[in-house]
């Protein structure tokens, strides 16, 4: 399974704990830890919550681009 290094980097850059991010997007800390480590795939609704929380694009989180800026419609 893929490790989601970008969500860990985003969290650490914001000086947040897994518990604080989990609470902000309404998931338990342990579940968030599984996502960061790649032990579980991140469901689409959590990916959307993370993009909104961090203000980045989904492609950035998934490693498809190095541009953090979200797309504007």
N, CA, C and O atoms as a MOPAC input file, in Angstrom:
PM7 MOZYME 1SCF
protein

 N      0.83900 1    -1.17900 1     0.00000 1
 C      0.00000 1     0.00000 1     0.00000 1
 C      0.88800 1     1.24800 1     0.00000 1
 O      2.01300 1     1.22600 1     0.50000 1
 N      0.37500 1     2.30400 1    -0.55500 1
 C      1.13200 1     3.54900 1    -0.69100 1
 C      1.17200 1     4.32600 1     0.61700 1
 O      0.17700 1     4.42600 1     1.33400 1
 N      2.33400 1     4.86600 1     0.90400 1
 C      2.50400 1     5.72100 1     2.07300 1
 C      2.19500 1     7.15900 1     1.65600 1
 O      2.66100 1     7.62300 1     0.61500 1
 N      1.41400 1     7.85400 1     2.46700 1
 C      1.00200 1     9.21800 1     2.14000 1
 C      1.90900 1    10.20800 1     2.86200 1
 O      1.52300 1    10.79600 1     3.87200 1
 N      3.10900 1    10.38500 1     2.33700 1
 C      4.09900 1    11.24700 1     2.98400 1
 C      3.69500 1    12.71200 1     2.98900 1
 O      4.07400 1    13.46400 1     3.88600 1
 N      2.93500 1    13.10900 1     1.99700 1
 C      2.57400 1    14.54000 1     1.92100 1
 C      1.63300 1    14.96300 1     3.03500 1
 O      1.72600 1    16.09000 1     3.52100 1
 N      0.72200 1    14.07900 1     3.45100 1
 C     -0.16600 1    14.50500 1     4.53800 1
 C      0.60700 1    14.60400 1     5.84200 1
 O      0.28400 1    15.43000 1     6.69600 1
 N      1.62100 1    13.77300 1     6.00100 1
 C      2.46400 1    13.89800 1     7.19000 1
 C      3.25300 1    15.20000 1     7.14000 1
 O      3.33800 1    15.91700 1     8.13700 1
 N      3.82900 1    15.50600 1     5.98000 1
 C      4.60200 1    16.74600 1     5.83800 1
 C      3.72100 1    17.97200 1     6.06900 1
 O      4.13600 1    18.91700 1     6.74000 1
 N      2.51500 1    17.96200 1     5.52100 1
 C      1.59700 1    19.08600 1     5.72400 1
 C      1.27300 1    19.25700 1     7.20400 1
 O      1.25100 1    20.37400 1     7.72100 1
 N      1.02300 1    18.14400 1     7.87400 1
 C      0.70200 1    18.19100 1     9.30600 1
 C      1.87800 1    18.73400 1    10.10600 1
 O      1.70700 1    19.60000 1    10.96400 1
 N      3.06600 1    18.22500 1     9.82500 1
 C      4.24300 1    18.66600 1    10.56500 1
 C      4.58600 1    20.12400 1    10.27300 1
 O      4.99900 1    20.85700 1    11.17200 1
 N      4.41700 1    20.54800 1     9.01800 1
 C      4.66800 1    21.94900 1     8.67000 1
 C      3.73500 1    22.89500 1     9.42000 1
 O      4.09600 1    24.03200 1     9.72300 1
 N      2.53100 1    22.40800 1     9.71200 1
 C      1.55900 1    23.22400 1    10.44200 1
 C      1.69400 1    23.05700 1    11.95800 1
 O      0.90400 1    23.61600 1    12.71900 1
 N      2.69700 1    22.28600 1    12.39500 1
 C      2.92200 1    22.01800 1    13.82700 1
 C      1.68000 1    21.45800 1    14.51400 1
 O      1.29400 1    21.89700 1    15.59800 1
 N      1.06600 1    20.47800 1    13.85800 1
 C     -0.13600 1    19.84900 1    14.39000 1
 C      0.14400 1    18.38700 1    14.74100 1
 O      1.03100 1    17.75700 1    14.16500 1
 N     -0.61500 1    17.86800 1    15.68200 1
 C     -0.53000 1    16.45000 1    16.01700 1
 C     -1.54100 1    15.67900 1    15.17200 1
 O     -2.46300 1    16.26000 1    14.60000 1
 N     -1.35500 1    14.37900 1    15.10400 1
 C     -2.33700 1    13.53700 1    14.41200 1
 C     -3.70100 1    13.66600 1    15.07100 1
 O     -4.72900 1    13.65500 1    14.39500 1
 N     -3.70500 1    13.78600 1    16.37700 1
 C     -4.96400 1    13.92700 1    17.11400 1
 C     -5.71000 1    15.20000 1    16.71900 1
 O     -6.92800 1    15.17700 1    16.54300 1
 N     -4.98400 1    16.30900 1    16.58100 1
 C     -5.62400 1    17.58000 1    16.21700 1
 C     -6.17700 1    17.54400 1    14.79700 1
 O     -7.27500 1    18.03800 1    14.54300 1
 N     -5.41700 1    16.96200 1    13.87300 1
 C     -5.91400 1    16.86200 1    12.49800 1
 C     -7.11500 1    15.92300 1    12.44800 1
 O     -8.11900 1    16.22300 1    11.80200 1
 N     -7.01000 1    14.79800 1    13.12800 1
 C     -8.13100 1    13.86100 1    13.16300 1
 C     -9.39900 1    14.51000 1    13.70000 1
 O    -10.48100 1    14.33000 1    13.14200 1
 N     -9.26100 1    15.25900 1    14.77400 1
 C    -10.42500 1    15.95000 1    15.35300 1
 C    -10.99000 1    16.97300 1    14.37000 1
 O    -12.20700 1    17.12800 1    14.26900 1
 N    -10.12500 1    17.66300 1    13.65400 1
 C    -10.57000 1    18.69400 1    12.71300 1
 C    -11.34300 1    18.10600 1    11.53600 1
 O    -12.25000 1    18.74600 1    11.00300 1
 N    -10.98200 1    16.87700 1    11.13000 1
 C    -11.67800 1    16.26200 1     9.98800 1
 C    -12.59300 1    15.11700 1    10.42500 1
 O    -13.12000 1    14.37000 1     9.60000 1
 N    -12.76800 1    15.00000 1    11.74300 1
 C    -13.73600 1    14.08100 1    12.33000 1
 C    -13.39700 1    12.60100 1    12.13000 1
 O    -14.25900 1    11.80000 1    11.76800 1
 N    -12.13100 1    12.25100 1    12.37300 1
 C    -11.72500 1    10.84000 1    12.38500 1
 C    -10.82800 1    10.61000 1    13.59800 1
 O    -10.18300 1    11.54800 1    14.06700 1
 N    -10.77500 1     9.38400 1    14.11400 1
 C     -9.90500 1     9.11300 1    15.26500 1
 C     -8.42100 1     9.25400 1    14.90900 1
 O     -8.02900 1     9.06300 1    13.75800 1
 N     -7.61200 1     9.58800 1    15.90300 1
 C     -6.16900 1     9.74400 1    15.69900 1
 C     -5.56400 1     8.47300 1    15.12400 1
 O     -4.74000 1     8.54600 1    14.21200 1
 N     -5.94900 1     7.32600 1    15.62700 1
 C     -5.38800 1     6.05300 1    15.17300 1
 C     -5.65900 1     5.85200 1    13.68200 1
 O     -4.78200 1     5.40000 1    12.94600 1
 N     -6.84900 1     6.18000 1    13.24600 1
 C     -7.19700 1     6.04200 1    11.83000 1
 C     -6.32400 1     6.96500 1    10.99000 1
 O     -5.82000 1     6.56900 1     9.93900 1
 N     -6.15100 1     8.19300 1    11.45700 1
 C     -5.28800 1     9.13000 1    10.73700 1
 C     -3.86900 1     8.59400 1    10.66600 1
 O     -3.21900 1     8.71600 1     9.62700 1
 N     -3.37800 1     8.00700 1    11.73600 1
 C     -2.02500 1     7.43200 1    11.75000 1
 C     -1.90900 1     6.31500 1    10.71000 1
 O     -0.88700 1     6.20000 1    10.03400 1
 N     -2.94900 1     5.49700 1    10.58400 1
 C     -2.94800 1     4.43900 1     9.56300 1
 C     -2.85800 1     5.03700 1     8.16400 1
 O     -2.17000 1     4.49300 1     7.30100 1
 N     -3.54000 1     6.14000 1     7.93700 1
 C     -3.47900 1     6.79000 1     6.62400 1
 C     -2.07700 1     7.30200 1     6.33400 1
 O     -1.54700 1     7.08400 1     5.24400 1
 N     -1.47700 1     7.97900 1     7.30000 1
 C     -0.13200 1     8.52100 1     7.10200 1
 C      0.88500 1     7.41800 1     6.80200 1
 O      1.76200 1     7.58400 1     5.95400 1
 N      0.75900 1     6.30800 1     7.49800 1
 C      1.73900 1     5.23100 1     7.34900 1
 C      1.46500 1     4.34100 1     6.14400 1
 O      2.29800 1     3.51000 1     5.78200 1
 N      0.30800 1     4.51000 1     5.52600 1
 C     -0.03600 1     3.69200 1     4.37800 1
 C     -0.64400 1     2.35700 1     4.73700 1
 O     -0.79900 1     1.49900 1     3.86700 1
 N     -0.99300 1     2.15600 1     5.99500 1
 C     -1.61300 1     0.90600 1     6.41300 1
 C     -3.07700 1     0.80900 1     5.98000 1
 O     -3.65200 1    -0.27800 1     5.93200 1
 N     -3.65500 1     1.94100 1     5.67300 1
 C     -5.02600 1     1.99500 1     5.13900 1
 C     -5.07700 1     2.99200 1     4.00100 1
 O     -4.38300 1     4.00800 1     4.01700 1
 N     -5.90200 1     2.69300 1     3.01700 1
 C     -6.14000 1     3.64900 1     1.93700 1
 C     -7.03600 1     4.75600 1     2.46300 1
 O     -7.91600 1     4.51900 1     3.29000 1
 N     -6.80600 1     5.96000 1     1.97700 1
 C     -7.61500 1     7.09800 1     2.41300 1
 C     -8.87000 1     7.15700 1     1.55100 1
 O     -8.77600 1     7.25800 1     0.32700 1
 N    -10.05700 1     7.09400 1     2.18200 1
 C    -11.28900 1     7.18300 1     1.39900 1
 C    -11.48000 1     8.58200 1     0.80700 1
 O    -10.95500 1     9.56100 1     1.33900 1
 N    -12.22400 1     8.67400 1    -0.28400 1
 C    -12.40900 1     9.96900 1    -0.95200 1
 C    -12.92800 1    11.08000 1    -0.03900 1
 O    -12.48000 1    12.22000 1    -0.15900 1
 N    -13.84600 1    10.78600 1     0.85600 1
 C    -14.39300 1    11.85200 1     1.70600 1
 C    -13.32300 1    12.40300 1     2.65300 1
 O    -13.36000 1    13.58300 1     3.00200 1
 N    -12.37800 1    11.56800 1     3.06800 1
 C    -11.28800 1    12.03800 1     3.92900 1
 C    -10.29300 1    12.84600 1     3.10200 1
 O     -9.78200 1    13.86300 1     3.57100 1
 N    -10.01400 1    12.40800 1     1.88600 1
 C     -9.13900 1    13.18500 1     1.00800 1
 C     -9.70300 1    14.58500 1     0.78500 1
 O     -8.96800 1    15.57200 1     0.82400 1
 N    -11.00000 1    14.66100 1     0.55300 1
 C    -11.64100 1    15.97300 1     0.36000 1
 C    -11.52900 1    16.81800 1     1.62500 1
 O    -11.25800 1    18.01600 1     1.54900 1
 N    -11.73300 1    16.20400 1     2.77800 1
 C    -11.61700 1    16.93900 1     4.04100 1
 C    -10.19300 1    17.44600 1     4.24300 1
 O     -9.99200 1    18.56300 1     4.72100 1
 N     -9.20600 1    16.62900 1     3.88200 1
 C     -7.80900 1    17.04700 1     4.02500 1
 C     -7.45500 1    18.19100 1     3.08100 1
 O     -6.73700 1    19.11200 1     3.46800 1
 N     -7.95200 1    18.14100 1     1.84700 1
 C     -7.66100 1    19.23100 1     0.91300 1
 C     -8.27200 1    20.53800 1     1.41500 1
 O     -7.64900 1    21.59500 1     1.31400 1
 N     -9.47600 1    20.46900 1     1.94800 1
 C    -10.11100 1    21.67000 1     2.50800 1
 C     -9.36400 1    22.16000 1     3.74800 1
 O     -9.13500 1    23.35900 1     3.90800 1
 N     -8.99000 1    21.23600 1     4.61400 1
 C     -8.31600 1    21.59200 1     5.85700 1
 C     -6.97700 1    22.27000 1     5.59500 1
 O     -6.67100 1    23.30000 1     6.19400 1
 N     -6.18200 1    21.69300 1     4.70200 1
 C     -4.85100 1    22.23400 1     4.41800 1
 C     -4.84900 1    23.28700 1     3.31500 1
 O     -3.85300 1    23.99000 1     3.14700 1
 N     -5.92900 1    23.41100 1     2.56600 1
 C     -5.99700 1    24.39500 1     1.49100 1
 C     -5.09000 1    24.05700 1     0.32200 1
 O     -4.49100 1    24.93900 1    -0.29400 1
 N     -4.99700 1    22.76600 1     0.02400 1
 C     -4.15400 1    22.30000 1    -1.08600 1
 C     -5.00600 1    21.49500 1    -2.06500 1
 O     -6.15400 1    21.14900 1    -1.78800 1
 N     -4.40300 1    21.21000 1    -3.21500 1
 C     -5.12800 1    20.41200 1    -4.20600 1
 C     -5.00900 1    18.92600 1    -3.89300 1
 O     -4.06300 1    18.48700 1    -3.23900 1
 N     -5.96700 1    18.17500 1    -4.36400 1
 C     -5.93200 1    16.72100 1    -4.21900 1
 C     -4.73000 1    16.14400 1    -4.95700 1
 O     -4.08900 1    15.21200 1    -4.47200 1
 N     -4.42800 1    16.68900 1    -6.11500 1
 C     -3.26400 1    16.21700 1    -6.87500 1
 C     -1.97800 1    16.40400 1    -6.08000 1
 O     -1.06300 1    15.58800 1    -6.19700 1
 N     -1.88900 1    17.44500 1    -5.28500 1
 C     -0.70300 1    17.64900 1    -4.45300 1
 C     -0.61500 1    16.54800 1    -3.39500 1
 O      0.44400 1    15.94600 1    -3.21600 1
 N     -1.69700 1    16.28600 1    -2.70800 1
 C     -1.69600 1    15.24300 1    -1.67600 1
 C     -1.32900 1    13.89100 1    -2.27800 1
 O     -0.60300 1    13.11300 1    -1.66000 1
 N     -1.82400 1    13.61100 1    -3.46900 1
 C     -1.56100 1    12.32400 1    -4.11200 1
 C     -0.20800 1    12.26100 1    -4.81100 1
 O      0.15500 1    11.21700 1    -5.35400 1
 N      0.53800 1    13.35600 1    -4.80600 1
 C      1.86000 1    13.37100 1    -5.40500 1
 C      1.87700 1    13.50800 1    -6.91600 1
 O      2.87900 1    13.19300 1    -7.55700 1
 N      0.77300 1    13.97500 1    -7.49200 1
 C      0.68700 1    14.13700 1    -8.94500 1
 C      1.21500 1    15.48200 1    -9.41400 1
 O      1.44500 1    15.68100 1   -10.60700 1
 N      1.40900 1    16.41000 1    -8.47400 1
 C      1.96100 1    17.72900 1    -8.78800 1
 C      2.69200 1    18.24900 1    -7.55700 1
 O      2.45000 1    17.80100 1    -6.43600 1
 N      3.57300 1    19.18200 1    -7.78200 1
 C      4.25400 1    19.83500 1    -6.66200 1
 C      3.63000 1    21.18600 1    -6.34800 1
 O      4.08700 1    21.89100 1    -5.44900 1
 N      2.58200 1    21.54800 1    -7.09000 1
 C      1.86200 1    22.79900 1    -6.88600 1
 C      0.79800 1    22.58000 1    -5.80900 1
 O     -0.14600 1    21.81500 1    -6.00800 1
 N      0.95300 1    23.24400 1    -4.68600 1
 C      0.01000 1    23.07300 1    -3.57300 1
 C     -1.33500 1    23.74100 1    -3.80400 1
 O     -2.33900 1    23.33200 1    -3.22200 1
 N     -1.36400 1    24.76500 1    -4.64900 1
 C     -2.56500 1    25.57600 1    -4.81500 1
 C     -3.73600 1    24.74100 1    -5.31200 1
 O     -3.60200 1    23.97500 1    -6.26600 1
 N     -4.88900 1    24.89400 1    -4.65800 1
 C     -6.08200 1    24.19600 1    -5.14900 1
 C     -6.56500 1    24.78800 1    -6.46200 1
 O     -6.29500 1    25.94600 1    -6.78100 1
 N     -7.27000 1    23.98400 1    -7.20100 1
 C     -7.80700 1    24.44800 1    -8.48400 1
 C     -8.96500 1    25.40100 1    -8.25900 1
 O     -9.76500 1    25.21600 1    -7.34200 1
 N     -9.04700 1    26.38600 1    -9.07300 1
 C    -10.16100 1    27.34300 1    -9.01300 1
 C    -11.09800 1    27.07800 1   -10.16800 1
 O    -10.66600 1    26.83600 1   -11.29500 1
 N    -12.38500 1    27.12600 1    -9.87800 1
 C    -13.37300 1    26.90800 1   -10.93900 1
 C    -14.05300 1    28.18700 1   -11.30700 1
 O    -14.91700 1    28.19700 1   -12.18400 1

